[in-house]
């Protein structure tokens, strides 16, 4: 840590980095980013670390949710609001029906880059550079659109800033007030079984609030009823962008990556000697790592030693993504190894990435019941070794999309073509997300 600098990652092998064709343009974009104001602040990141410390102690639960990859094309206030609505609904269900405080963490305001399994893809018989997210290139299948453009780094910063401004206004300006609990139920969600179940929960919350007022309790003094803490996160994939937004805190002297409150390293970039782990090892933000089926107990403990050498509660989150069929057998040895190591990590479950498959029409999809099966297996594995199941990490949208199969509306393979709008991986829609929240709440109650 004493020898770490924001650019020390450059001496390590860096996976998943774009092949920028114009080095001068890249240098200019990164220089501009380094002069722009931070998107988040050190005190906010430290607040998230304290909240996650409660999760590591078994006293709270994490809901991390948002887009697979944010889009430059799909950027509007209504889109952000509707996504927040779904997350607030899910958090209310988990808190009220599950009985635990919920740390609300968005995959938003910076989740523009995506790791890819191949540098190229074939579209209509033409081989093209793969789409790496709008922070790098365009999803349009043309040679010109797939050229990495450094100007997109600056555009991603400005869209993140605008998104954060709106999120802060919604979560601190009255929209997230618990008295608004009914207004979060979108029309297409409200008509579903989960939506009607949510409306019943909202009625009970309103009755409880009326009861407290009738007892003479001044609810106006209870800030937690009128606003929520909402933090942002994204995968720290494009390391030049992350370096440019890293600042030294004037109070503590620590380095913080001010592009988001929490940054994570992915399954493809968590190499112990790699550039991504090196970068995250030096920032004081809470950090996370995706852990897939290839991880061994020895590798995982070594990764904890690299990212959390001081064993600081709330510093490190491990995100299991095993797949529904493997989680019950592969996860318990990893849980036990970390438990024995003494690292006070937060364990969460990403039930999306290990359950992706390609349907008959060639579209990637996920089945809702496979997602639930992995979450259930995660809870069972945690229970078997005495580890607190700390949260879920899901890809969702507030839009009425048809990208994942199943759920209460029983989306079938023929329905995928109706409203499949993601730029990368399939997301749960609002109805499916609320169904998931109730299922997770039942697991928490047990």
C-alpha positions in Angstrom: 0.0 0.0 0.0 2.8 2.4 0.8 4.2 2.0 -2.8 0.8 2.1 -4.4 -0.1 4.9 -6.8 -3.2 5.3 -9.1 -1.0 4.4 -12.1 0.8 1.4 -10.5 -1.6 -0.9 -12.3 0.2 0.0 -15.6 3.1 -2.3 -14.6 0.8 -5.3 -14.5 -0.9 -7.3 -17.3 -4.2 -5.7 -17.9 -7.0 -7.9 -19.4 -10.1 -6.7 -21.3 -8.6 -3.3 -22.2 -9.7 -1.7 -25.6 -7.2 -1.4 -28.4 -7.4 2.4 -28.7 -6.3 3.4 -32.2 -5.5 7.0 -31.4 -3.1 7.3 -28.5 -3.0 11.1 -28.5 -6.8 11.3 -28.3 -6.8 8.8 -25.4 -4.2 10.9 -23.6 -6.3 14.1 -24.1 -9.5 12.4 -22.9 -7.9 11.0 -19.7 -6.2 14.4 -19.0 -9.6 16.1 -19.3 -11.2 13.6 -16.9 -8.5 14.1 -14.4 -9.4 17.8 -14.1 -13.2 17.3 -13.8 -14.9 17.2 -10.3 -15.3 13.9 -8.6 -18.6 12.1 -9.1 -18.8 10.8 -5.6 -16.9 11.8 -2.4 -14.7 10.0 0.1 -17.2 10.6 2.9 -19.9 8.9 0.9 -17.8 5.9 0.1 -16.8 5.6 3.8 -20.5 5.7 4.7 -21.1 2.7 2.4 -18.3 0.9 4.0 -19.9 1.3 7.4 -23.2 0.1 6.0 -21.5 -3.0 4.5 -19.9 -3.6 7.9 -23.4 -4.1 9.3 -24.0 -6.7 6.5 -20.8 -8.5 7.3 -22.0 -8.8 10.9 -25.3 -10.3 9.8 -27.3 -7.2 10.7 -28.4 -6.0 7.2 -28.8 -7.2 3.6 -27.5 -5.8 0.3 -29.7 -5.2 -2.8 -27.4 -4.5 -5.7 -29.3 -4.0 -8.9 -29.4 -2.2 -12.2 -28.6 -2.5 -15.9 -26.3 -5.0 -17.4 -24.7 -2.1 -19.3 -25.9 1.4 -19.3 -26.7 2.9 -22.7 -26.0 6.3 -24.3 -29.1 5.9 -26.4 -31.5 5.0 -23.6 -30.8 7.9 -21.3 -33.8 9.8 -19.9 -35.2 11.0 -16.5 -38.2 8.6 -16.8 -35.8 5.6 -17.4 -33.8 6.4 -14.3 -36.9 7.1 -12.2 -38.5 3.8 -13.2 -35.4 1.8 -12.4 -35.2 3.5 -9.0 -38.9 2.7 -8.4 -38.3 -1.0 -8.9 -35.3 -1.0 -6.6 -37.2 0.9 -3.9 -40.1 -1.5 -4.2 -37.8 -4.5 -3.8 -36.0 -2.9 -0.8 -39.4 -2.3 0.9 -40.4 -5.9 0.4 -37.1 -7.2 1.7 -37.2 -4.9 4.7 -40.9 -5.4 5.6 -41.3 -9.0 4.7 -37.7 -10.1 5.3 -37.2 -8.2 8.5 -33.8 -6.7 7.8 -32.4 -3.3 6.9 -31.4 -3.1 3.2 -28.3 -1.5 1.8 -29.4 -0.1 -1.6 -26.6 -0.3 -4.2 -27.2 0.5 -7.9 -25.4 -0.8 -11.0 -25.8 2.7 -12.3 -24.1 6.0 -13.1 -21.0 4.3 -14.4 -21.8 0.8 -15.5 -21.0 1.3 -19.2 -18.2 -1.2 -19.9 -18.6 -5.0 -20.4 -15.9 -7.7 -20.4 -16.2 -10.0 -23.4 -15.2 -13.6 -24.0 -13.8 -12.8 -27.5 -12.3 -9.7 -29.1 -14.5 -10.2 -32.2 -17.9 -11.3 -33.1 -19.6 -12.3 -36.4 -22.7 -10.3 -37.4 -24.6 -11.2 -40.6 -21.5 -13.1 -41.8 -19.1 -10.1 -41.1 -16.5 -10.3 -38.4 -16.4 -7.2 -36.3 -14.6 -6.0 -33.2 -16.8 -7.0 -30.2 -19.1 -4.4 -28.6 -17.4 -3.5 -25.2 -20.0 -1.0 -23.9 -20.9 2.5 -24.9 -17.9 3.9 -22.9 -15.7 2.2 -25.6 -17.6 1.8 -28.9 -21.0 1.5 -30.4 -23.4 -1.5 -30.5 -24.3 -0.8 -34.1 -22.8 -3.6 -36.2 -20.6 -1.6 -38.5 -16.8 -1.4 -38.7 -16.8 2.4 -38.0 -19.1 2.1 -35.0 -16.9 -0.6 -33.4 -13.7 1.5 -33.4 -12.9 2.4 -29.8 -13.3 6.2 -29.4 -11.7 7.9 -26.3 -14.3 10.7 -26.5 -16.8 8.2 -25.1 -14.9 8.2 -21.8 -15.8 11.8 -21.3 -19.3 11.3 -22.4 -19.7 8.5 -19.9 -18.5 10.8 -17.1 -21.1 13.5 -18.0 -23.9 11.0 -18.3 -22.9 9.5 -14.9 -22.9 13.0 -13.4 -26.4 13.8 -14.7 -27.7 10.4 -13.5 -26.2 11.0 -10.0 -27.8 14.4 -9.8 -31.2 12.9 -10.5 -30.7 10.0 -8.1 -29.7 12.3 -5.3 -32.8 14.5 -6.0 -35.1 11.5 -6.0 -33.7 9.8 -2.9 -33.1 12.9 -0.8 -35.9 15.2 -2.1 -39.1 13.5 -1.0 -39.6 10.9 -3.8 -38.2 8.1 -1.6 -40.4 9.1 1.3 -42.0 6.0 2.8 -45.4 7.8 2.5 -44.9 7.5 -1.3 -44.8 3.8 -1.1 -47.9 3.3 -3.3 -46.6 5.6 -6.1 -43.6 3.3 -6.8 -45.9 0.6 -8.2 -45.9 1.1 -11.9 -49.0 0.3 -13.9 -47.7 -2.8 -15.7 -46.3 -4.1 -12.4 -49.4 -3.3 -10.3 -51.5 -5.6 -12.4 -49.4 -8.7 -11.7 -49.7 -11.0 -8.7 -46.5 -9.6 -7.2 -47.7 -6.1 -7.8 -51.0 -6.8 -5.9 -49.0 -8.4 -3.1 -46.8 -5.3 -3.0 -49.9 -3.1 -2.8 -51.0 -5.1 0.3 -47.6 -4.5 1.9 -47.9 -0.8 1.1 -51.3 -0.7 2.7 -49.9 -2.2 5.9 -47.0 0.3 5.9 -49.5 3.2 5.6 -51.6 1.9 8.4 -48.5 1.6 10.6 -47.6 5.2 9.8 -51.1 6.4 10.6 -51.0 4.5 13.9 -47.7 6.1 14.9 -49.1 9.5 14.1 -52.2 8.8 16.2 -49.9 7.8 19.1 -48.4 11.3 19.0 -45.1 10.3 17.3 -43.6 13.1 15.3 -42.7 11.3 12.1 -41.4 14.5 10.5 -38.3 14.2 12.7 -37.5 10.7 11.5 -35.2 11.3 8.5 -35.0 7.6 7.6 -38.7 7.6 6.8 -38.4 10.5 4.3 -35.2 9.8 2.4 -32.9 6.9 1.7 -29.2 6.3 1.2 -28.5 5.1 -2.3 -25.0 4.2 -3.5 -23.6 3.6 -6.9 -21.3 0.8 -8.2 -19.8 -0.5 -11.4 -17.1 -2.9 -12.6 -13.8 -1.1 -12.7 -12.9 -2.4 -16.1 -11.5 0.5 -18.1 -8.5 1.2 -15.9 -7.5 4.5 -17.5 -10.9 5.9 -16.8 -10.7 4.8 -13.2 -7.2 6.1 -12.7 -8.2 9.6 -14.1 -11.1 9.8 -11.5 -9.0 8.7 -8.5 -8.4 11.5 -6.0 -6.5 11.8 -2.6 -8.8 12.6 0.3 -7.7 15.8 1.9 -8.8 14.7 5.4 -7.5 11.1 5.5 -4.8 11.2 2.9 -6.3 8.0 1.4 -6.9 7.5 -2.3 -10.5 7.1 -3.5 -11.8 6.2 -6.9 -14.4 8.9 -7.2 -16.2 7.4 -10.2 -18.5 5.3 -7.8 -18.9 4.4 -4.2 -18.1 0.7 -4.8 -16.0 -0.8 -7.6 -15.7 -4.5 -8.4 -13.4 -6.8 -10.3 -14.9 -9.4 -12.5 -14.5 -13.1 -13.0 -12.3 -12.5 -16.1 -10.1 -9.8 -14.4 -9.5 -11.0 -10.8 -6.0 -12.4 -11.5 -3.9 -11.9 -8.3 -1.0 -10.4 -10.3 -3.2 -8.5 -12.7 -3.7 -4.8 -13.2 -7.3 -4.8 -11.9 -6.6 -6.3 -8.6 -3.5 -4.1 -8.2 -5.7 -1.0 -8.8 -8.5 -2.0 -6.4 -5.9 -3.0 -3.8 -5.0 0.7 -3.3 -8.2 2.6 -3.3 -10.0 3.1 0.0 -13.5 2.5 -1.5 -15.4 -0.6 -0.6 -14.5 -3.1 -3.3 -16.0 -6.4 -4.5 -14.9 -9.4 -6.6 -17.0 -11.8 -8.7 -16.3 -15.4 -7.8 -17.1 -18.1 -10.4 -16.9 -21.8 -10.6 -13.2 -21.9 -11.4 -12.2 -20.3 -8.1 -10.3 -22.5 -5.5 -10.3 -21.9 -1.8 -6.6 -21.1 -1.9 -7.0 -18.6 -4.7 -9.9 -16.9 -2.9 -8.1 -16.5 0.4 -5.1 -15.0 -1.5 -7.5 -12.6 -3.2 -8.9 -11.6 0.2 -5.4 -11.0 1.5 -4.7 -8.7 -1.5 -7.9 -6.7 -1.4 -8.5 -6.7 2.4 -5.1 -7.1 4.1 -6.3 -5.3 7.3 -9.5 -7.4 7.6 -11.7 -4.3 7.7 -15.4 -5.0 8.0 -17.3 -3.6 5.0 -14.2 -3.3 2.8 -14.6 -6.5 0.7 -17.7 -8.1 -0.8 -17.4 -11.5 -2.6 -20.1 -12.0 -5.2 -20.8 -15.7 -5.9 -21.8 -16.5 -9.5 -21.7 -20.3 -9.8 -24.8 -21.2 -11.8 -27.9 -22.9 -10.3 -26.6 -26.5 -10.9 -23.2 -25.9 -9.2 -23.7 -23.5 -6.3 -24.6 -26.1 -3.8 -21.4 -28.1 -4.3 -18.9 -25.5 -5.3 -19.7 -22.7 -2.8 -19.5 -24.3 0.6 -15.7 -25.0 0.5 -15.1 -21.4 -0.5 -17.3 -20.1 2.3 -15.5 -22.3 4.8 -12.1 -21.2 3.6 -12.9 -17.5 3.9 -14.5 -18.1 7.3 -11.3 -19.8 8.6 -9.1 -17.0 7.2 -10.8 -14.4 9.4 -11.7 -12.0 6.6 -15.0 -10.3 7.6 -16.3 -10.2 4.0 -19.8 -9.7 2.8 -21.1 -12.6 0.7 -23.7 -11.9 -2.0 -25.2 -13.9 -4.8 -25.2 -12.9 -8.5 -27.8 -15.4 -9.9 -27.7 -14.0 -13.4 -24.4 -14.6 -15.1 -24.1 -18.3 -14.3 -27.5 -19.0 -15.8 -27.3 -17.4 -19.2 -28.0 -19.4 -22.3 -28.9 -18.7 -26.0 -32.4 -19.5 -27.0 -33.6 -21.0 -30.3 -33.8 -17.5 -31.9 -30.2 -16.7 -31.1 -30.9 -14.3 -28.2 -29.2 -14.6 -24.9 -31.7 -15.2 -22.1 -32.1 -16.4 -18.5 -34.9 -18.3 -16.9 -36.5 -16.8 -13.8 -36.7 -20.2 -12.0 -33.0 -20.8 -12.6 -32.2 -17.4 -11.1 -34.3 -18.3 -8.0 -32.7 -21.7 -7.8 -29.3 -20.2 -7.5 -30.3 -17.8 -4.8 -31.9 -20.6 -2.9 -28.8 -22.7 -3.3 -26.7 -19.7 -2.1 -28.8 -19.4 1.1 -28.5 -23.2 1.7 -24.8 -23.1 1.2 -24.4 -20.2 3.6 -26.6 -21.8 6.2 -24.6 -25.1 6.0 -21.4 -23.3 7.1 -22.9 -20.7 9.3 -22.2 -17.7 7.0 -24.7 -14.8 6.7 -26.2 -14.6 3.2 -25.5 -11.0 2.7 -27.4 -10.0 -0.4 -28.3 -10.4 -4.1 -26.8 -8.8 -7.2 -29.2 -8.7 -10.1 -29.5 -7.1 -13.5 -32.9 -5.5 -14.0 -34.7 -2.6 -15.6 -37.9 -0.6 -14.8 -39.1 -1.1 -18.4 -41.6 -3.7 -19.5 -39.1 -5.8 -21.4 -39.2 -9.5 -22.4 -35.6 -10.6 -22.0 -35.8 -13.3 -19.3 -38.1 -16.3 -19.4 -40.6 -17.2 -16.8 -41.9 -15.2 -13.9 -45.5 -14.6 -13.0 -46.3 -13.5 -16.5 -44.7 -16.7 -17.9 -42.6 -15.1 -20.6 -41.9 -17.8 -23.3 -39.2 -18.1 -25.9 -41.6 -16.7 -28.6 -42.1 -13.6 -26.4 -38.4 -12.6 -26.4 -38.7 -10.8 -29.7 -41.5 -8.5 -28.4 -39.5 -6.1 -26.2 -35.8 -7.2 -26.2 -33.9 -4.0 -25.8 -30.8 -4.7 -23.8 -27.4 -3.7 -25.4 -25.7 -6.8 -23.8 -27.2 -9.3 -21.3 -30.9 -10.0 -20.6 -32.5 -8.2 -17.6 -35.4 -8.9 -15.3 -38.4 -6.6 -15.9 -40.3 -4.9 -13.1 -42.7 -7.7 -12.5 -40.0 -10.4 -12.4 -37.9 -8.2 -10.1 -40.7 -7.8 -7.6 -41.4 -11.5 -7.7 -37.8 -12.1 -6.9 -37.9 -9.8 -3.9 -40.8 -11.7 -2.4 -39.0 -15.0 -2.9 -35.8 -13.7 -1.3 -37.8 -12.3 1.6 -39.2 -15.8 2.2 -35.7 -17.2 2.3 -34.6 -14.4 4.7 -37.5 -15.2 7.1 -36.4 -18.8 7.2 
